[in-house]
Amino acid sequence: MHCVSNHLTLSARQRIVVYREIARLRASGEEQHRLAQLMDGYAYRGQETCATDGLCARGCPVEINTGELIKTLRHDQATARANHMAGWIGGHMSRVTAGARLSLSLVQGFQRILGNRLMGAMAGALRAVSGGRIPLWNPYMPGGAPRLSAARFNQTSGRKVVYFPSCITRSMGRAAGDGESMAVTEKTASLLLKAGYEIIYPEAMDELCCGMAFASKGFTAEGNRKAMELQQALLKASEHGNLPILCDMSPCLYRMKETLDKKLKLYEPIEFTLSFLAPYLTFKRLAETIAIHPVCSAKKMGLETRMVQLASLCAEKVVVPENNCCGFAGDRGFTHPELNRHGLRRLKEQLPADCSGGYSTSRTCEIGLSLHSGLHYKSILYLVDRCTEPKAD
C-alpha cells in the first residue's frame, strides 16, 4: 500500500470517496448534519494527515495523485491573511532562515543543559498546553546551521558546478550526538572541493527557495513566484544551463524538475555523486552494515536502484528497510508526529544489530528516521565523504 496514512486515518482511495460524498451533499443540499460531520472529520483524517507525497499515484492503475487534490483543497481554504503571511515569508527568506537558525540553536542549547529526558518532558508539556500548536521536539532535532560562506569553500578549477543549498539545509544543522563536525551544506561543499570542482553559488542565495513549502500548504501563487525567482538565479549561475546544478535535498530537486526551465541540468545527491563525483574519487568500501532510505521523491525519480548502487560503493553490507513513505512530510513530523510514527512503525525491527548508521537525501525525513530507529540518519553525502579520497592525477 503506497499511502502512509492507511490504517491510521484514511487511504488515498478513501480520501477520494469521502470527498465525493461531501461534494454530492453540498450540491444536493441533502443531509446537512451529515455533511457537517463529514467535513469536520475530513479536516484531520483527509487533509492534515495526508503527506501529499504523490506515491499513491504509483499504486493506482490510472495514476491518480490524491496529494494534488489535498493541495487544491488547502489552496481553496487558505484565507487572505494566510496568503499574505505566506507572501511575507517568501519575500523575506533570508530573515526567516536566520530566525530558524537562531531558534534551533537556542533549542539545542537547552537540550545540552537539560538533557533529553527533562527536555522531552518540558517540550511535551508545552505542546499539550498549546493544544498541539507548538511543534513536538525530539532528541534528533538539529541545531541551527552555520551561515554558509562562499569564500570558505573557494577554489578555481576547470570543472564547475552550481550548488544550490535548500532553505532547509541552510536552516538545519547537525543533531546532538551525530558525530559530525560539519552541517550538510558544509559537507557538500567540502566534498565538491575534494572532487576538484569550483563551486558557483546562485546570487542572493539566502533569499532563494524552490517553493515546495508554500505549494504543499496550498499557497500556490507564492510557491510559483519562488520557483520563478529560483529559475532566474540558476539560469544565470549555470550560464543558461551549461553547468550542472546540485541541490542537496531530493524533495526540493524533484520540485525543481517539475517547475523550472528544462534547459537546466538539475541533480540531487545520488545521481550527481554517481555521474559527477565518482569519476574523480577513489572509493574504499567500509567494513560496516548501513541502512538507506530512498525518500518519496527519489522513488518517483526512479533512483532506488541507483541509491543502492552508490551505498554499495561505500559499505560492505547495505540494508533497505521496507517503509515506503516515512510520513515526516516536510513539517508533519513536528505538527502531526503520529503520521511519522505510523509510517516508520516497522523500521526498527528491520535493522540488524550491527547497523552502524542510516543515510538518506532529505534533512527533515532524516529526523524522523533517526527518532524511530535509534540510529543517526544523515545525508548520504556524509557516507561518500567518509569512504573516498581524491583520485591521483
C-alpha positions, -999 to +999 in steps of 0.1 A: +000+000+000+015+033-011-005+057+013+014+063+045-018+072+064-036+040+055-049+023+087-041+055+107-068+077+092-077+073+056-062+058+025-059+076-008-089+059-022-109+066+010-100+103+007-115+104-028-146+085-018-153+107+012-146+139-007-170+128-035-197+123-009-190+157+006-193+173-029-226+154-035-242+165-003-231+201-009-246+201-044-279+184-034-284+202-002-294+169+015-285+157+050-267+189+061-260+175+095-242+146+079-223+170+056-211+189+086-199+157+103-180+146+072-164+180+067-154+181+104-138+147+103-122+152+069-102+182+081-079+159+102-084+125+086-084+137+050-063+168+049-040+171+079-027+135+078-021+134+040+016+135+033+009+148-003+040+129-014+022+115-045+033+079-040-004+070-042-002+076-080+024+048-082+000+022-069-030+035-088-038+019-122-048+053-136-021+072-117-044+094-096-024+116-073-046+122-043-020+146-029-028+171-056-065+170-046-055+178-010-032+206-020-060+221-041-083+219-011-057+236+011-054+263-016-091+268-018-094+271+020-064+294+026-076+328+040-064+362+027-045+366+059-027+332+055-018+341+019-005+375+030+017+358+056+030+333+030+039+362+008+057+379+036+077+348+044+085+342+007+097+378+004+119+376+035+136+342+032+169+355+045+153+367+077+132+336+080+161+312+077+182+333+100+154+332+126+151+294+121+189+290+127+187+311+159+157+293+172+171+258+165+204+268+181+186+280+212+166+248+215+197+227+211+214+247+238+186+239+262+189+203+252+225+202+262+218+219+295+186+200+305+193+166+289+170+146+267+147+133+294+139+167+310+138+185+277+114+159+263+091+163+293+091+201+292+086+201+254+057+176+257+040+197+284+043+229+263+028+211+233-001+198+254-008+232+270-007+248+235-033+224+222-008+209+198+002+243+183+038+241+194+057+215+173+068+184+191+105+183+200+126+152+198+162+144+206+172+143+170+160+178+162+190+196+147+206+228+158+209+258+136+231+255+105+261+279+102+257+306+077+274+293+045+304+313+035+312+311-002+347+324+005+354+294+028+348+269+001+365+286-028+389+272-054+395+278-091+391+248-114+382+239-149+353+218-136+325+240-123+292+231-106+264+253-093+255+243-058+221+254-045+217+246-008+180+242+000+164+266+025+160+236+049+197+227+049+206+264+052+185+264+084+190+230+099+225+219+111+238+190+130+219+169+155+233+165+190+255+134+192+256+127+155+294+126+155+298+151+126+317+183+126+301+199+096+265+207+086+251+193+053+259+225+034+295+225+046+300+187+040+285+191+004+309+219-004+338+201+011+331+170-010+328+191-042+362+206-035+376+171-028+365+161-063+382+191-078+351+213-085+349+250-084+316+259-067+293+285-081+266+297-057+235+315-071+232+352-064+211+362-034+212+326-023+198+333+011+165+346-004+160+316-027+136+287-022+121+261-046+086+269-034+077+234-023+070+245+013+044+270+000+028+248-027+023+218-004+003+240+020-018+254-008-001+287-013+003+281-050+009+317-061+038+322-037+052+288-045+052+296-082+068+330-075+096+315-055+101+289-083+105+315-110+128+336-088+150+305-083+148+297-120+163+331-130+191+328-104+200+293-116+199+302-153+224+330-146+246+309-123+247+279-147+255+300-178+220+293-191+220+256-184+256+248-194+268+239-159+253+211-138+233+221-107+233+202-075+206+206-048+213+188-016+177+175-009+159+152-032+124+166-025+135+201-035+152+188-066+120+169-076+100+201-073+126+220-093+124+194-121+087+198-122+086+236-123+119+251-137+132+256-172+140+222-188+173+235-201+186+235-165+207+203-157+193+195-122+207+168-099+201+156-064+229+139-043+225+103-056+226+109-093+251+138-090+276+117-070+275+087-094+277+109-125+299+138-115+318+129-083+326+092-088+349+097-118+372+119-097+371+100-064+386+067-052+361+047-031+373+024-003+344+002+009+338+004+047+336-028+067+302-018+080+265-026+077+245+005+069+208+013+062+195+036+035+161+052+029+151+063-006+128+092+001+095+096-018+109+120-044+138+097-051+114+069-057+093+090-081+125+098-100+134+061-102+166+064-081+161+035-057+185+012-075+210+040-081+209+047-043+217+011-035+245+012-062+260+043-045+257+029-010+273-004-021+304+015-033+307+028+003+299-001+026+301-039+026+265-045+035+235-023+026+201-028+042+170-012+026+141-015+051+106-017+036+089+015+048+077+033+017+070+069+029+084+078+063+055+102+070+076+132+081+062+151+051+081+184+055+069+196+089+042+170+096+066+150+117+067+180+141+030+190+139+014+155+134+040+131+148+016+103+147+019+102+109+057+097+111+053+072+139+028+052+119+049+053+087+080+040+105+064+017+129+083-013+115+116+004+108+135-006+140+127-043+137+142-044+102+176-030+112+203-056+120+220-052+154+253-043+138+239-015+117+262+015+122+240+042+108+214+053+083+216+075+052+191+094+031+187+125+010+162+147+029+172+165+061+136+165+076+130+129+068+163+120+085+150+135+118+120+111+118+141+081+106+166+088+134+138+090+160+122+058+151+153+037+145+176+049+173+203+055+148+215+088+134+203+091+098+223+116+077+227+127+042+244+101+020+270+127+012+285+121+047+289+085+038+305+093+004+329+117+021+340+091+047+349+064+022+366+085-006+398+102-015+407+123-045+419+103-074+455+106-082+461+126-115 
